[in-house]
Amino acid sequence: MLAIAGVVLFLTPGLLVTKYLSHSAVEQFIQSDPATGFTNVKCNNGEDVKLKKGATFTCTADGGKKATVTITSSSGDYTWSPS
């Protein structure tokens, strides 16, 4: 059984690596569209987010604005909308 696990880990080296979505990249993306009016965006309390499809987190911005971000794939795709 241990040999099988070793083979799986050898053939799939990224299996035990946890991937994260950069909170600062999301913040910059949300702020990049001036039409939204989101400024000074802070996401997930300044913590990177574990990449898991379907996971959500909140971003806040000046003026009490909030946005909900949903991770749509394990490769880091996401959508966001004002909330």
N, C-alpha and C positions, 0 to 999 in steps of 0.2 A: 504494500500500500504506500509506504514512504517513497519507494522508487517511482511509482506512478506520479505522485505529487511533485517529485523532483523533476521529472520529465515535463510535466505541465508547466512548471515555473520556468524551466529552461527554454521551452518553446514559446512561452508567452511572458517575457521578462517584465512587461509593464503591468502584469496582473496585480501585483501588490503595491503599485505606485498610485497614490491618491492624487488626482488632478484638481486644480482650483481655478476658479474664474477670478480675475483681478478686479477687486472693487474699484480701484482707481481708473481702470479702463472703462468700466461701466459709467462711472461718474463723468468722465470726459466725454463719452459718447452722448449721454443725455444732455450735457451742457452744449454740445457742438451744434445743436439746432436752435438758433436764436428765436425761431417762431414759437418754441415751447415756453420760453420765459423762465426756464429753470436755471438758477444761478447758485453757486456755492453748494453743489450737490455732494452729499455724503451718503454712501451706501453701506448697508450691513454693519453699522457701527465701526467702520474702518477695517473690517476683517475680510480677507478673501473668502470666497464661497466655494464649498466642495461641489464639484461638478456632478450633478445628479439630475437627470432628465425629470422635469416636473417640479423641481424644488423652486421655491419662491423666496424673495427677500424684499425688504423695503428700503427705499432711498428717501432722504429728506432734502429740502432745498429752502433757500431764503423765502420769506413770505409765508411760511407754514405749508408750502407745497410738499406733496408726497407722491411717490411713484412706486408701483409694484413691478418687480422684475421676475420673469419666469424663465428658467433655463429650459430650452426646448430640445437640447441634444447633449450627449456626453462629450461632444467635441467643443463645447463652449458657445453654441448659438443660444441666443436669448431674445426675448421680446420684453418691451416695457410699456406701461401705460400709466397715465396720471391716476391717482386714487384718492 
